[in-house]
Amino acid sequence: MLDKLFNTSNDGILSIKRIKQLLGYPGTERFEKNPVVVIECDQDIPCNPCEDICPERAIAVGTPITNLPSVDTNKCNGCTMCISICPGLCIFVVHKNYNSTESLVYLPYEMLPLPEKGMIVEGCDRKGEPVCKARIERVIKGKKLQKTAVVAVAIPKEYFEIVRAIRF
């Protein structure tokens, strides 16, 4: 019943159907180009650090500050600046066509130890369930990242809208 009302499962996880309705979803055609931000936020709360940090002004919250973020996909260059600033950990950058067989997903990561480049890990869905093998391509960390690292994982292309976490 909740899924029909809120487009979530009984455990509160957003469904892909709901995510595709959000203003932060770039659309199927945009994924075919270069990397792009995906904002999976559906909380009407006062929050706009993603808007403030975007150097391209591709993310807008506006007034009131409780608006859901929207993305101007023509402006977004996939820089990843917004990922670590999100207190809800709901921003990702997806490069669907990283190579002929793989997509690259940049995701927030707040656990220790950090994974290392080259590691093979489990790519997990929004519920934390493993769905595929993933390879760590990059780990971005630093003082400017608010103690939230950004991890880039290479995954089979068919999982570019599914993998949103890793475990090892």
Backbone as a ProteinNet text record, in pm:
[ID]
protein_1_A
[PRIMARY]
MLDKLFNTSNDGILSIKRIKQLLGYPGTERFEKNPVVVIECDQDIPCNPCEDICPERAIAVGTPITNLPSVDTNKCNGCTMCISICPGLCIFVVHKNYNSTESLVYLPYEMLPLPEKGMIVEGCDRKGEPVCKARIERVIKGKKLQKTAVVAVAIPKEYFEIVRAIRF
[TERTIARY]
81.5	0	86.2	192.8	280.6	339.4	376.1	434.1	338.8	211.4	113.3	96	104	84.2	208.7	323.3	444.7	553.9	528.1	629.2	754	734.1	842.8	803	901.7	870.9	832.5	793.3	754.5	867.6	991	1104.3	1146.3	1070.4	1097.9	1196.3	1245	1339	1262.2	1312.3	1247.5	1251.3	1142.5	1138.7	1199.7	1246	1301.1	1193	1068.6	958.2	949.7	960.2	955.7	1077.6	1194.5	1317.6	1308	1252.4	1239.1	1140.3	1057.3	963.1	1023.9	1135.9	1197.6	1264.4	1272.9	1335.4	1486.6	1543.6	1686.9	1727.2	1629.2	1658.4	1682.5	1797	1831.7	1756.2	1697.7	1626.5	1711.3	1647.2	1712.6	1808.9	1768.7	1852.2	1982	1974.4	2092.3	2200.4	2161.8	2261.3	2351	2302.9	2380.1	2498.9	2497.4	2605.5	2716.6	2768.2	2875.6	2821.6	2908.7	2862.1	2761.6	2666.8	2561.7	2520.4	2479.9	2434.2	2294.7	2272.5	2141	2111.8	2003.2	1967.9	1842.9	1858.2	1749.2	1686.8	1655.1	1599.3	1451	1368.7	1225.8	1176.5	1268.9	1235.7	1212.8	1095.4	1063.7	1115.6	1247.6	1312	1398.2	1428.9	1514.6	1658.1	1698.7	1830.6	1866.7	1985.3	2029.5	2181.1	2260.6	2405.2	2446.4	2370.7	2405.2	2392.4	2292.2	2272.8	2389.5	2430.5	2537.2	2673.3	2701.2	2835	2854.7	2748.6	2760.9	2827.5	2947.6	3017.5	2950.5	2870.3	2803	2661.5	2616.3	2479.5	2376	2409.8	2320.9	2212.6	2231.8	2136	2063.4	1931.2	1851.8	1753.4	1745	1643.7	1548.1	1603.8	1522.9	1449.1	1337.7	1255.9	1118	1067.5	1128.1	1239.7	1319.3	1434.8	1393	1264.8	1214.7	1180.3	1200.1	1177.3	1271.2	1227.7	1317.1	1416.5	1540	1638.6	1605.6	1629.8	1614.8	1751.9	1768.3	1896.5	1877.9	1960.7	1968.4	2077.4	2036.6	2133.5	2221.5	2180.8	2266.1	2385.1	2372.1	2481.3	2570.7	2516.3	2591.9	2703.6	2826	2939.2	2989.5	2913.8	2950.1	3071.9	3095.8	3217.9	3226.6	3118.9	3107.6	3114.8	3124.2	3133.9	3014.5	2898.4	2775.7	2760.2	2830.2	2808.5	2838	2954.9	2993.7	2925.7	2867.9	2804.6	2662.9	2603.9	2464.2	2452.6	2381.6	2367.1	2282.6	2201	2116.9	2181.9	2304.4	2377.9	2295.5	2224.1	2134.2	2173.2	2298.9	2345.8	2454.6	2442.4	2535.6	2568.4	2682.3	2712.9	2728.7	2660.4	2660.2	2718.7	2815.6	2870.8	2831.6	2716.5	2661.4	2756.9	2817.4	2902.7	3050.8	3090.9	3230.4	3321.4	3280.8	3345.8	3238.7	3276	3176.1	3091	3140.1	3064.4	3030.4	3091.1	3075.3	3023.7	2956.6	2920	3006.3	3018.3	3091.4	2994.5	2983.9	2896.5	2983.1	2970.3	3036.8	2936	2975.4	2882.6	2949.4	2869.2	2925.9	2963	3068.9	3112.1	3164.2	3102.2	3138.1	3186	3226.5	3272.3	3425.5	3480.1	3622.5	3639.4	3737.1	3837.1	3778.6	3843.6	3805	3850.8	3775.6	3824.3	3944.2	4015.8	4131.9	4112.7	4172.1	4164	4203.5	4123.8	4150.2	4078.5	4028.3	3957.7	3831	3799.8	3673	3580.8	3465.8	3369.5	3232.3	3136.1	2998.1	2929.1	2867.8	2783.9	2645.4	2592.4	2465.5	2356.9	2232.6	2117.7	2086.1	1976.8	1938.8	1906.7	1877.3	1849.7	1976.3	2087.5	2213	2233.4	2147.6	2158.7	2256.7	2350.2	2444.2	2372.7	2411.4	2351.5	2455.4	2581.4	2684.7	2823.4	2924	3060.9	3092.4	3175.2	3214	3363.6	3424.6	3568.2	3588.8	3666.5	3695.6	3790.3	3746.5	3827	3896.2	3833.4	3889.2	3831.2	3910.7	3865	3908	3810.7	3837.5	3811.7	3912.2	3896.5	3972.2	3936	4004.6	3922.7	3985	3919	3795.9	3798.4	3685.6	3563.3	3578.8	3469.4	3386.3	3399.7	3315.4	3322.6	3438.7	3460	3379.8	3324.2	3254.9	3337.8	3393.7	3470.4	3375.4	3428.3	3353	3426.3	3352.6	3410.6	3349.6	3435.7	3390.5	3402.5	3291	3289.6	3247.4	3321.9	3287.8	3198.6	3086.6	2987.7	2938.4	2880.4	2818.9	2709.6	2703.9	2612.9	2468	2420.5	2278.9	2241.7	2341	2313.9	2332.7	2344.9	2376.8	2269.1	2145.8	2039.2	2011	2083	2055.1	2161.6	2290.2	2396.7	2410.1	2395.6	2406.5	2487.1	2550.9	2633.3	2729.4	2827.8	2921.8	2943.3	2994.5	3042.8	3154.1	3244.7	3359.1	3396.6
-119	0	125.7	128	244.2	271.5	166.1	185.1	259.8	231.2	299.6	444.4	470.7	606.8	692.9	636.9	717.1	673.4	572.7	520.6	476	418.5	359.3	217.5	139.7	5.9	18.2	-91.3	-89.5	-45.9	-52.6	-12.1	133.2	207.7	349.3	380.1	280.4	301.8	351.2	459.7	512	409.4	397.1	309	381.1	306.1	367	447.8	404.5	480.3	619.3	627	756.6	841	779.9	852.7	917.5	847.4	901.7	1017.4	1034.3	1145.9	1271.4	1256.5	1368	1466.6	1592.2	1696.7	1679.2	1596.2	1570.8	1454.2	1392.7	1281.8	1338.9	1310.9	1375.2	1326.3	1211.3	1159.7	1063.9	972	863.8	913.4	1013	1062	1123.7	1195.1	1265.4	1167.7	1051.6	952.3	908.2	918.2	873	963.8	1085.4	1180.5	1159.6	1265.1	1258	1242.8	1236.6	1219.6	1327.7	1287.5	1379.5	1345.5	1449.1	1431	1368.8	1284.2	1226.4	1257.9	1332.5	1367.9	1290.4	1197.8	1110.2	1159	1287.5	1350.5	1378.3	1329	1363.1	1416.2	1474.6	1527.8	1678.8	1723	1865.7	1924.6	1939.5	1992.1	2111.5	2201	2314.3	2269.5	2266.6	2214.8	2266.4	2324.3	2366.1	2371.3	2295.1	2304.1	2262.2	2173	2131.3	2248.6	2331.4	2449.7	2546.5	2566.5	2661.5	2618.3	2488.1	2441.7	2419.7	2405	2373.1	2488.1	2465.3	2572.7	2612.6	2523.9	2551.6	2606.1	2613.4	2658	2566.9	2436.7	2338.9	2288.4	2307.8	2260.8	2381.3	2371.4	2481.1	2427.7	2496.2	2470.3	2588.4	2707.7	2829	2858.6	2929.1	2970	2908.5	2847.6	2832.5	2729.2	2732.5	2644	2497.8	2472.1	2335	2274	2347.1	2291	2172.8	2078.5	1970.2	2023.5	1976.4	2024.7	1980.6	2070.9	2037.5	2049.9	1984.8	1984	2034.7	2131	2173.9	2088.2	1983.8	1887.2	1945.2	2057.1	2122.8	2191	2226	2291.8	2193.4	2080	1985.3	1920.2	1925.1	1860.4	1738	1697.3	1578.3	1596.6	1717.1	1747.5	1676.7	1630.9	1557.4	1645	1775.7	1864.6	1849.7	1821.8	1816.9	1689.3	1584	1454.8	1459.4	1505.8	1500.7	1606.2	1709.2	1816.8	1780.3	1678.3	1641.7	1568.8	1628.9	1562.1	1434.8	1422.2	1303.9	1191.9	1214.5	1115.5	1065.3	1156.7	1114.5	1172.4	1213.9	1266.8	1175.1	1144.3	1056.7	1120.1	1084.4	1121.6	992	985.1	863.3	892.4	811.9	814.5	680.9	679.7	554.4	487.3	564.2	508.4	528.3	484.2	493.5	422	304	233.5	147.8	59.1	-14.8	-110.5	-153.3	-249.7	-201.4	-89.6	-46.2	97.2	118.8	253.8	285.2	414	458	536.5	496.3	565.9	622.9	754.4	821.7	828.5	781.7	778.9	825.2	874.9	916.7	794	806.4	693.6	745.7	704	753.9	646.4	533	423.1	416.5	353.6	324.8	174.9	117.3	180.7	215.4	310.4	343.7	232.9	208	111.9	172.3	89.1	134.5	106.3	191.6	176.1	34.6	-24.1	-158.3	-268.9	-239.3	-342.1	-387.1	-514.9	-568	-577	-512.8	-505.7	-546.4	-551.1	-577.3	-444.5	-431.4	-316.8	-347	-256.1	-281.8	-185.4	-231.2	-146.9	-54.6	17.3	114	48.8	-78.6	-151.1	-210.9	-198	-255.7	-399.4	-447	-584.4	-589.2	-684.8	-696	-732.6	-665.8	-694.4	-727	-686.1	-713.4	-691.3	-734	-703.2	-562.3	-491.2	-355.3	-340.1	-251.6	-226.3	-80.1	-59.9	75.8	140.9	251	323.1	443.4	500.6	623.3	645.1	697.8	737.7	883.4	970.8	1113.4	1149.6	1205.1	1243.6	1373.4	1442.1	1566.1	1652.6	1756.2	1845	1912.9	1944.6	2012.4	1922.3	1794.6	1699.7	1673.1	1755.2	1743.1	1604.3	1538.8	1404.4	1295.2	1327.1	1227.4	1204.7	1086	1053	1029.2	1040.8	1008.5	892.7	785.2	664.6	642.4	621.7	591.8	441.9	378.4	234.8	203.4	116.3	68.1	-54.3	-52.1	-160.1	-197.5	-315.9	-348	-244.6	-202.9	-95	-114.5	-237.5	-258.8	-219	-188.8	-152.5	-3.7	80.3	221.5	295.3	251.7	315.1	240.2	133.8	48.4	58.4	51.9	51.4	191.1	195.8	322.1	306.3	189.2	164.2	50.6	33.6	-78.6	-142.1	-263.8	-327.1	-422.6	-436.7	-527.9	-594.2
0	0	0	81.6	83	-53.6	-126.4	-258.4	-349.6	-339.1	-422.9	-379.9	-250.1	-200.2	-213.3	-177.9	-169.4	-265.6	-345.5	-435.9	-362.1	-245.8	-170.2	-134.4	-95.9	-46	100.7	162.2	303.4	395.7	348.3	431.3	407.9	328.9	307.6	196.2	125.5	15.4	-106.2	-168.3	-288.3	-400.8	-470.3	-587	-706.2	-804.6	-925.4	-996.7	-985.8	-1045.2	-982.6	-850.4	-781.8	-816.9	-820.1	-850.8	-988.3	-1084.3	-1219.9	-1227.6	-1125.8	-1120.9	-1058.3	-990.7	-919.5	-1014.9	-974.2	-1054.1	-1064.3	-977.1	-978.7	-1067	-1135.7	-1226.3	-1366.3	-1426.2	-1552.8	-1676.5	-1673.3	-1790.8	-1871.1	-1934.3	-2007.1	-2114.3	-2192.5	-2301.9	-2250.9	-2139.3	-2086.5	-2041	-1993.8	-1950.7	-2066.5	-2187.9	-2304.1	-2333.6	-2281	-2306.2	-2203.8	-2147.4	-2049.6	-1907.2	-1804.8	-1666.7	-1625.8	-1541.2	-1496.5	-1354	-1280.6	-1143.2	-1141.3	-1040.6	-1013.5	-866.6	-842.6	-705.3	-666.8	-572.3	-531.6	-400.5	-395.1	-276.2	-297.1	-204.8	-210.5	-75.6	1.2	132.9	126	166	170.4	301.2	309	429.3	389.1	482.9	447.8	424.1	298.6	263.1	124	109.9	-23.2	-42.3	32.4	10	-131.2	-194.6	-331	-427.9	-406.6	-490.7	-473.3	-348.3	-318.7	-371.9	-372	-408	-557.8	-632.8	-776	-852.6	-906.6	-977.1	-1108.4	-1163.8	-1290.7	-1272.3	-1145.5	-1112.8	-1181.1	-1188	-1251.7	-1156.7	-1026.7	-927.1	-868.6	-863.1	-807.5	-704.5	-592.5	-490.7	-487.7	-485.1	-490.7	-361.6	-375.9	-262.4	-277	-171.7	-39.6	-41	63.4	75.6	93.5	109	120.7	-15	-124	-257.6	-280.4	-360.8	-400.7	-503	-499.7	-596.2	-738.1	-832	-974	-1039.3	-1152.8	-1222.6	-1364.9	-1403.4	-1542.9	-1605.5	-1674.4	-1726.4	-1837.1	-1895.2	-1995.1	-1930	-1802.4	-1730.1	-1655.2	-1612.8	-1531.1	-1612.3	-1555.3	-1621	-1543.7	-1439.4	-1362.9	-1274.9	-1225.3	-1149.5	-1013.7	-957.4	-830.4	-705.1	-718.9	-602	-507.9	-559.5	-480	-398.2	-431.7	-367	-217.6	-180.3	-39.2	46.5	-13.9	62.5	105.6	47.1	74.6	208.8	306.1	435.6	428.4	325.8	309.7	229.7	179.9	99.4	-18.1	-82.5	-190.5	-326.3	-340.4	-468.6	-523.2	-652.1	-721.2	-856.2	-912.6	-1049.7	-1126	-1239.9	-1320.6	-1458.7	-1496.7	-1632.6	-1695.9	-1758.9	-1812.1	-1910.5	-1998.4	-2103.3	-2072.7	-1955.7	-1913.1	-2012.1	-2051.9	-2162.5	-2230.6	-2317.7	-2396	-2312.6	-2196.9	-2116	-1975.9	-1934.7	-1795.8	-1782.7	-1671.3	-1626.5	-1505.3	-1476.4	-1358.7	-1271.6	-1144.1	-1050.7	-939.1	-918.5	-807.1	-694.1	-576.2	-463.7	-335.1	-240.4	-112.1	-29.9	49.4	130.2	263.4	373.6	506.2	603	553.2	637.9	635.2	737.3	740.8	755.9	694.3	610.7	473.6	406.7	270.2	176.6	72.3	-27.6	-100.9	-172.4	-248.1	-396	-477.5	-622.1	-662.5	-750.6	-800.4	-725.4	-607	-528.6	-602.1	-590.4	-639.5	-518	-528.2	-418.6	-470.3	-381.5	-422.7	-448.4	-564.8	-594.3	-540	-458.3	-389.6	-435	-423.5	-456.5	-338.7	-346.1	-243	-108.4	-109.5	15.7	75.8	4.1	51	8.3	-80.5	-130.4	-247.3	-246.9	-358.8	-488.3	-598.1	-728.3	-835	-812.2	-911.7	-850.3	-921.3	-883.5	-932.5	-855.4	-890.3	-866.6	-943.6	-929.7	-887.4	-785	-739.6	-840.3	-898.9	-996.7	-936	-833.3	-775.3	-636.2	-545.6	-412.9	-394.5	-377.3	-361.1	-215.9	-150.5	-10.7	12.4	119.5	151.4	244.4	296.5	392	333	205.1	141.2	126.6	148.8	128.1	253.2	356.4	476.2	538.7	531.5	587.1	516.3	401	319.8	194.6	182.1	61.9	-54.2	-173.5	-294.4	-360.2	-385	-443.1	-581	-679.7	-815.5	-838.7	-875.5	-898.9	-1041.8	-1105.2	-1239	-1222.6	-1293.4	-1283.5	-1422.5	-1439.1	-1567.8	-1600.5	-1725.8	-1767.5	-1724.7	-1723	-1692	-1549.7	-1465.9	-1326.4	-1296.5	-1399.1	-1375.2	-1295.6	-1300.1	-1222.1	-1091.6	-1066.1	-951.4	-843.5	-880	-779	-717.8	-584.2	-510.6	-381.8	-366.6	-247.8	-281.4	-194.4	-210.2	-73.4	-77.9	45.6	8.5	104.4	82.9	212.1
[MASK]
++++++++++++++++++++++++++++++++++++++++++++++++++++++++++++++++++++++++++++++++++++++++++++++++++++++++++++++++++++++++++++++++++++++++++++++++++++++++++++++++++++++++

